[in-house]
Amino acid sequence: MKKETEAIHTRFQSSDAYGALSMPVYHTAAYEFEDAATMADAFCGRIDAPDYSRVTNPTVIYFENKVKALTGAADAIAFSSGMAAICGTLMCLAGAGKNIVTSRHMFGNTFMLITDTLGRFGVEARLCDLTDPEEVAAATDGNTCCIYTEIITNPQMEVVDLQKLSETAHSRNIPLVADTTMIPFTEFSAKELGVDIEVVSSTKYISGGATSIGGLAIDYGWKSFSDLMRKEMLMNLGAYMTPHAAYMQALGLETLSVRYARQSATALEIAQRLEGHPAIRKVNCIGLKDNPFHELASRQFGPTCGAMITIDLADRDACFSFINRLKLIRRATNLFDNKSLAIHPASTIFGNFTPEERAEMDILDTTIRLSIGLEAPEDILEDILHALQHTDNHTTALI
């Protein structure tokens, strides 16, 4: 079956007693067993049966099975958030004395997790330019536990060559871990590009309009990774996805392809229409043909460009004024909601970093991040132009 069909028709693990078409929500903590031996087998993993919802639940397993079917992965593990998936993955791979090779171009909390939190437990962060294969190779050694990257950085929108990174990683027998949140995994094959472990904030596209918080660690067969994740990370950290979130996100997967097609097409149209606007210093969208990463992104992810764009205005005051004048686009964090969202990353997501740290991460005071939703493109554009209108009187020509 095609992925759009598979997302809708993945079978339940067990037949529902009432023939429900949607997987029921198993809101329960524990499960009853017929006898002590069966209980022992379930707890020790000798049979495939849920034992306790902190580590296994039928509704969550169904969601994980859908993800496995859509990605061809060896396993998919659902977490309570994207950050929980990243944390569980890195804690599974790392340890005192190990190092993670990564970049300064990362989501703020991921950067702090690697440099600060894991650093306190003896894990070294080796920051380099992941677009430079030679620099990456020089940063790795026998203590490197993984190379970690975002496929499109947020909000810098830098694109890395995954195949080159994987060649470096695999030549040293270490995994390539990639956060693929920015482009849905239904649109490209991370495995074919050399990614060993994919981490995703399923809160974004997958949840179907920001209905719930969740994350995924998708394993393409990296040694005993999944076994350790389930036996240690889920057991000891307790960050498994809730049944209700899994129910919402399984439904979200059913409409992902149509929602993403609309959002990504609108994002590109908005970016194209805003190019050349006198109040905008820069429009950043990998779908634009003059974008320095356009060719690489097209080769890796296909013809779509994601649903996030950024624009740069004159200064911080201009950004705040623009955001305050928006009427349709919501002033909110998150990405890939059904509603279009706007945020000033430097003062919010990266607001607790020093100016020097933000400069090193290329987080500019002039940048506004726009997550494009499902509204009519004309309405989104009209709202943007209205918010820009006080800086130029020629905006109506772009409508």
N, C-alpha and C positions, 0 to 999 in steps of 0.2 A: 504494500500500500504506500501511497504518497504520504509525506509527513503530515499534511493537513488532515488526511483521513485517519492516520494512525493516532493523532492527538485526540481524536473524538472517540475512536473505537477500541482503545486498549481494554482488554478484558480484566474483570475483577479476579483476584487470586482465588476466591471461593464464590460460589453462587449465592446471591442474596435470597433470603427466605421469602421476600415479597416481590422479587423481580424488579427491583428498583433500577432505573436507567442510569442514575447518578450514584456513584459510590457513597454509601451512607457515612455519616460522621460518627466514628466510634469514640464518643466522649466518655472514656472510661480509663481509670488508672491501671486496673489489674484484670486478670483473666483467670477463669476457673478451669482446672484440669480434672480429667477423669480419674487419674491415679497418680501416685507419687513418682513412678518411673517416668511417665510422660512429662510431668512437671520438671524433673531433673534433666530430661533430654532437651526440653525447650530452653531452659536456663543456660545450658552448656552448648547450645547451638547445634545439637545433633539432629534436631528436626526443625522444620521451618514453621514455627508457630509463635505468635506474640506471647511475651511473658509479662512485660511491664511497659507502660506507655512512655516512660522516660527514654527508652532505647528502641522500642518497636511498637508500631500501631498500624492496624489494617488500612486506615485511611491514608496515613503517611506513606506506607509501603506502596499503595496504589499510585500515588503521585510520583514516587521514585521510579516505579516501573514504567510510567509514561515517559519520564525523562530518559531512561535507559533505552526505550524503544525508539525515541526520536534521535538519539545521539549515537547509538551503537556502542555505548560505553559498557565496560565490565561491571560497573556499579555506579549508583548515584545515591548520595546520602543527603537527606534534607535536614537543614538546621533552622534555628529560630530566627536567624537574620543573616544577611550577607556577611557581616563582620564576624559572626559566629562561625560561618563556614570557612572564612579566611583564617581565623584564629585556630580552629581545629586542625585545618590542613597544615599550617606552619608548625604548630606544636607537635603534630604527628611526625613531621619530617626532621625538625630541628632538635637541638639539645645543647647543653653547655659545651662550649668549645667549637661549636659549628658556626658557619657563617651563611648568610643569605645574600646573594648577589642581586641587586635591584637598582632602582632609579630614584632620584628625587622627584620625578614626575609621577606622583601617585596621589590618590585620594587621601585627604588629610589624616583620617583615622587609621588607615592602613599604614601610612608612613609612621605615625606615632606607635602603632603596635609593633612594627619591626624595629624601629630605632630605639624606642624607650622601653616599652613593656617587655618585649623579649630580650632586650639588652640587659635588663635587670636580672635575667636568669642565665646570663653568660652566652647569649647568641649575638654574634657580631653582624652588623649591617654593613655591607660593602656597596656603596653608592657609586654608580658609574653611568655613562651614557649608553643605554641599551640599543641605540641605533648604530653604535660603533662596535662591530664584531671583535676587533682587536682589543679594544678596551675591556669588553666583557670577558674575553678569553684570559686576559692578564689578571682579572679580578678573581677568577676561580682557582681553587686549589683542592687538595685532598680533603679539606674540612668543609667544603661547600656542600650544603645539604639540598639546595635548589637554586634555580634562577627564577625570580618572580617578576612578572610583568603585567601591565594592563594592556589589552589589545589596542585601545584608544584611550589615551590618558584624559583624566577629568580634573580640570577643565582645559588643559593645554592643547588637547586633541593631537597629540603626537602618536604616530603609528609605528610600531616596531615590526621588523621582518621576523616573523615567527619561525620560519624554516631555518634561517641563519642562527637564531638563538637556540633552536633545538639541536642543530648540528654541533654547536659548542657544548651544550649540556650533555648530549648523548656520547660525545667523544670522551667525556670524563665520567660517564656512568652516573649522572645526576639528573633528576627530573626537571622538566620545564613546567612551571605552574603559571597559568594565565587567568587573569580576571577578564571574562568575556562579556560582562554585563552590558556593554555598550552596543553590541550587535547580538540579536537572539541566536542561540545555538541551532535553531532550525534553518538559518540562512547560510551556514557554512559548516565545514567539518574541521573542528579544532584538532581532531586526531590526525587527519591527513596533513595538517600543517606542522605536525610534530609535537603538539601539546600533550603532556602526560596526565596532568591533572588540571581540570577546568573548575574555577570557582565563579559563582554567579550570585548576584543579589536578585533573587526571584521576586523581591518586592517590586521590581521595576516592570519590564514588559510582561512578565509571566503572570503576575497576580491579577491582571485584567482590570486595570484602573486603580491601582494603589489600594486594593481591598484588604491587604494583609502584609505582614512582615515575614520574610523568609530568605533562606539562602540554600545553595547547593554546592556540594563538592562532587565533581563528576570524574570518575577514575577510569582511565583508558587502559588499565592493566599494569600499573606501576607496582611490581613486586607484591609485597604483602600489605600495601597501603590501606585498602578497604578493610581488611581484617583488623588491623590495628586501630583504625578509626572507629569501628563499631565496638570492639572489645575494650578499648581504653578511652578514646575521646568522648564518645557518647555516654559510656558508663560513668566516667569520672567527672566530666565537665557539665553534663546535664543540659546540653543546648539543642536537643532534638526539636524538630518542628512540631507545633501543636496540631491536633487532628483538624480543627476548624480551618486553620491556615492552609493545610494541605488540601482540604476540600475546595476552598476558594481558588487555590492556585491550579489545581487539576482542571477546574472549570476554565480558568484563564488560559490554560494551554490550548483549549479547544478553539478559541477565537484569536490566538496569537498571530497567526499568519495574516489574517485580514486586517487586524488592527495595525500591525507593524507596517504593512504595505502602505496604508493610508498615512500613518505618521511620518514615515521616512520620506515619502513623496512630497508631503506638505513641507517638511523641514527643508528639503532641497529647493522647493519653489520659493519659500520665504527667503532663504539665503540668496538665491539668484536675484530676487526682486529688490533686496536691500543693498546689493553691491552698487557702489558708486554714490550712495546717499551722502550728501555733504556733511551731515552730522555724525556719520559713522566712519571711524578711522580704519576699521578692519572688520570683515566678516569671515569667521572661521568655520568652515564646513568641509569635510573631506569629500563631499560630493561635487564641489566646485572644481572644474577642470584645471584651474591655475593653482589649486592647493598643492603644496609640496608633497603631500602624502597621498594624493588622489590615485596615482597609478598603483602604488603598493596596496592601498586599501581595496581598490577594485579587484586586484589579482587575488587577494586573500579572502575578501568577504563578499565578492560579487557586486552587482550593480547598485545596491542600496547603500545608504550612507548613515544610517542611524537617525534618531529623532532629536539629537542635541546639536545646537549650534551656539556659537558665542559671537558677541559683537563688542567692539571696543569703542568707547566714546572719549571725549576730551580728557576727563579726569573723574575722580571719585564723586564730586558734587554733581556732575552731569549724570553719572550712573544712578545716584540716589534720586535725582529729580525725575529721570526717566521711569524708574521703578514706581515711584509714588504716583505718577500720572497714568499708569496702566488701569484700564477699566475691566477688560475681559480676562487677560492673563493674570493668573493668581501669583501673589507674592508668597512663595513657599519653596522649601527645599524638596527633595526627591526628584526622580527622573521618570519619564515615560508613563505618567498618569494619563488618563483620558483627557484631563484638563491641561492646557498649556500653563507652564510655570516659569517664573523668573526669579533669579537670585544674584546677588553680588558676592561671589565666592571669597574675595579677599577679606571682607568684613564679617563673614559668617562662618562658612566651613573651615576657612583658614584664619579666622579672626584671632585665635589664641597663639598663633605663630608670631615671632618678631618680624619687623620689616626686613631684616637681613635674611631671615629664613625664607620668607615669602619670595624675596628676590632670587635666592638660590633655586627655588622651586618654580620660577617663572610664573608666579601668581601676581597678576597686575591689578592695581587699583582701578584700571580703566575697563576691566572686563565684566560683562554681564553674561550669565549663562541662561540660555533659553531652552527649555524642554518643550517640544512641540506636541500638542495633543491631537484630539480627533475633531476639533471644531473645523468649520469651513475655512479654507485657507484665506479667503478674502476677509473674513472677520478677524483672524489673527493679525493679518497684515495691517488692516485698518487701525487696530489697537496700537500696534507698534508705531505706526506713522503718527498717530495722534500724540503718543507719548514723546515723540521726537519733534513735534511741530513747533515748540517754542524756540528751537535752535535754527529752524530754517523754514521758509515760506514756500518751498517748492515740493513739499512732500506729496501733495495731492497728485502730482504727475506720475507717481509710482503706483497708484492704485489702479 
